[in-house]
Amino acid sequence: MTSSDAEEDVLATPRLPTGFRVDGWELGGVIGSGGWGTVYEARAVADGTAAAVKVLPTGALAPGQRAEFGELVAREVRFSAEADHPHLIRTRAVCTVDAPDMPELDGAIALVMDRAEASVRQVLDSPKSSGPAGGPIPDAVRVLRGVVSGLAHMHGAGWVHGDLKPDNVLLGAGGEVWLADFGLATELDGTHAHMPPLGTLDHLPPEWWSQRTGARGAVVRPTADIWAFGVLAHQVLTGGRHPFPGSTARARSLAAQAYARGTAPLRLGAGLDEDWRLIVSDCLAPDHRTRLRHTAAHLAARIEELCGRRGRGRLLPGRTRSRR
């Protein structure tokens, strides 16, 4: 099942009504839908604590899809239980939906999580997300510092996110920056791991397309997250512009592959200054061996050093000094 197929299945699934209770949590309106589930606003019945509840139905899936889905849910629950970092979304509880009158949702898994105000994708899609055309989103540096800090923690703990993109970076009302959606997060076995052949086409590294998928899935390494961070950073710093041209995700992934083969140059946004241009281009090194030098911890240190030199609130030093 592709991500788009999954989203169509989710959108076809009935929604739980406002006021519906999942254990001790009362649901509000729908925040959004992802590849496998629907996220609702929620409050604790006991004390009104705000949360988000991600409902993951299984009833409409074919047997093979259900098995794959079960693995993704188990992986997300396991990682969320182990995660302990201010830039990783917390899962507070795992519940089961009791809705006998709605067979499609009865027995669905519900993950109770921290509630975010918006995703980076929603900020990018907002007409007020940036200043002049191609400018950074508000608090772009703070967002990128949070993302790379959370990513460094994941990698240090032996996990790969596997689906880093604007949709999976959440922003809280108090300035929090959280990595979220750990359905594809997978634990490393040495230098690499295996995951289902899923993911977001235009955030996957070029080597993803040249490898064979075995019985255990596709090979994934921390360098895949580094590539995805480069794409994300470019989008955050340029008001949503993807570093590879194309009107569709598939076209952009093909452009990235052409760049990796050396048949097309890397053309980054003109608004990037030299320091950020170097960071992004290092993340987008065309082969994963080169990206090995640019670990998430190393990138976090570079960004902190850059913030220290410029002052944490300042993104750009002035006009672009050079282009790469």
ChimeraX attribute file (.defattr): number of C-alpha atoms within 10 A of each C-alpha:
attribute: neighborCount
match mode: 1-to-1
recipient: residues
	/A:1	13
	/A:2	12
	/A:3	15
	/A:4	12
	/A:5	11
	/A:6	17
	/A:7	18
	/A:8	13
	/A:9	16
	/A:10	21
	/A:11	15
	/A:12	10
	/A:13	17
	/A:14	12
	/A:15	17
	/A:16	19
	/A:17	12
	/A:18	14
	/A:19	13
	/A:20	15
	/A:21	19
	/A:22	23
	/A:23	15
	/A:24	13
	/A:25	23
	/A:26	22
	/A:27	23
	/A:28	19
	/A:29	14
	/A:30	18
	/A:31	17
	/A:32	13
	/A:33	15
	/A:34	19
	/A:35	20
	/A:36	22
	/A:37	23
	/A:38	23
	/A:39	24
	/A:40	25
	/A:41	22
	/A:42	30
	/A:43	22
	/A:44	17
	/A:45	15
	/A:46	9
	/A:47	7
	/A:48	11
	/A:49	12
	/A:50	16
	/A:51	21
	/A:52	25
	/A:53	31
	/A:54	27
	/A:55	24
	/A:56	24
	/A:57	25
	/A:58	22
	/A:59	15
	/A:60	15
	/A:61	15
	/A:62	10
	/A:63	11
	/A:64	10
	/A:65	14
	/A:66	15
	/A:67	13
	/A:68	14
	/A:69	19
	/A:70	16
	/A:71	16
	/A:72	20
	/A:73	20
	/A:74	13
	/A:75	18
	/A:76	21
	/A:77	18
	/A:78	16
	/A:79	21
	/A:80	23
	/A:81	14
	/A:82	12
	/A:83	18
	/A:84	14
	/A:85	14
	/A:86	15
	/A:87	24
	/A:88	26
	/A:89	25
	/A:90	22
	/A:91	23
	/A:92	15
	/A:93	15
	/A:94	16
	/A:95	18
	/A:96	17
	/A:97	20
	/A:98	17
	/A:99	16
	/A:100	10
	/A:101	8
	/A:102	14
	/A:103	14
	/A:104	17
	/A:105	23
	/A:106	16
	/A:107	18
	/A:108	20
	/A:109	22
	/A:110	23
	/A:111	24
	/A:112	25
	/A:113	22
	/A:114	20
	/A:115	23
	/A:116	22
	/A:117	13
	/A:118	16
	/A:119	22
	/A:120	24
	/A:121	18
	/A:122	15
	/A:123	21
	/A:124	22
	/A:125	13
	/A:126	12
	/A:127	10
	/A:128	11
	/A:129	19
	/A:130	22
	/A:131	13
	/A:132	9
	/A:133	10
	/A:134	18
	/A:135	21
	/A:136	26
	/A:137	22
	/A:138	17
	/A:139	16
	/A:140	22
	/A:141	22
	/A:142	16
	/A:143	23
	/A:144	20
	/A:145	19
	/A:146	22
	/A:147	24
	/A:148	25
	/A:149	23
	/A:150	26
	/A:151	27
	/A:152	22
	/A:153	19
	/A:154	23
	/A:155	20
	/A:156	13
	/A:157	13
	/A:158	17
	/A:159	21
	/A:160	28
	/A:161	24
	/A:162	27
	/A:163	23
	/A:164	29
	/A:165	24
	/A:166	23
	/A:167	18
	/A:168	18
	/A:169	25
	/A:170	27
	/A:171	22
	/A:172	14
	/A:173	10
	/A:174	8
	/A:175	12
	/A:176	17
	/A:177	26
	/A:178	25
	/A:179	28
	/A:180	26
	/A:181	22
	/A:182	24
	/A:183	24
	/A:184	22
	/A:185	24
	/A:186	24
	/A:187	20
	/A:188	17
	/A:189	11
	/A:190	8
	/A:191	9
	/A:192	16
	/A:193	20
	/A:194	22
	/A:195	21
	/A:196	20
	/A:197	17
	/A:198	15
	/A:199	17
	/A:200	18
	/A:201	19
	/A:202	23
	/A:203	25
	/A:204	23
	/A:205	25
	/A:206	25
	/A:207	15
	/A:208	16
	/A:209	14
	/A:210	8
	/A:211	10
	/A:212	11
	/A:213	15
	/A:214	11
	/A:215	8
	/A:216	11
	/A:217	14
	/A:218	17
	/A:219	18
	/A:220	24
	/A:221	23
	/A:222	25
	/A:223	27
	/A:224	28
	/A:225	26
	/A:226	28
	/A:227	27
	/A:228	24
	/A:229	25
	/A:230	23
	/A:231	27
	/A:232	25
	/A:233	29
	/A:234	24
	/A:235	25
	/A:236	29
	/A:237	25
	/A:238	26
	/A:239	25
	/A:240	25
	/A:241	20
	/A:242	21
	/A:243	24
	/A:244	24
	/A:245	16
	/A:246	15
	/A:247	8
	/A:248	11
	/A:249	16
	/A:250	13
	/A:251	15
	/A:252	19
	/A:253	22
	/A:254	19
	/A:255	22
	/A:256	26
	/A:257	21
	/A:258	17
	/A:259	19
	/A:260	19
	/A:261	13
	/A:262	11
	/A:263	9
	/A:264	13
	/A:265	14
	/A:266	19
	/A:267	13
	/A:268	18
	/A:269	20
	/A:270	15
	/A:271	19
	/A:272	25
	/A:273	19
	/A:274	17
	/A:275	16
	/A:276	18
	/A:277	22
	/A:278	14
	/A:279	17
	/A:280	23
	/A:281	19
	/A:282	18
	/A:283	28
	/A:284	27
	/A:285	22
	/A:286	22
	/A:287	16
	/A:288	20
	/A:289	10
	/A:290	13
	/A:291	18
	/A:292	16
	/A:293	13
	/A:294	20
	/A:295	20
	/A:296	26
	/A:297	17
	/A:298	13
	/A:299	22
	/A:300	21
	/A:301	15
	/A:302	15
	/A:303	20
	/A:304	16
	/A:305	13
	/A:306	16
	/A:307	17
	/A:308	12
	/A:309	10
	/A:310	13
	/A:311	11
	/A:312	15
	/A:313	12
	/A:314	14
	/A:315	19
	/A:316	17
	/A:317	11
	/A:318	8
	/A:319	11
	/A:320	14
	/A:321	10
	/A:322	11
	/A:323	14
	/A:324	14
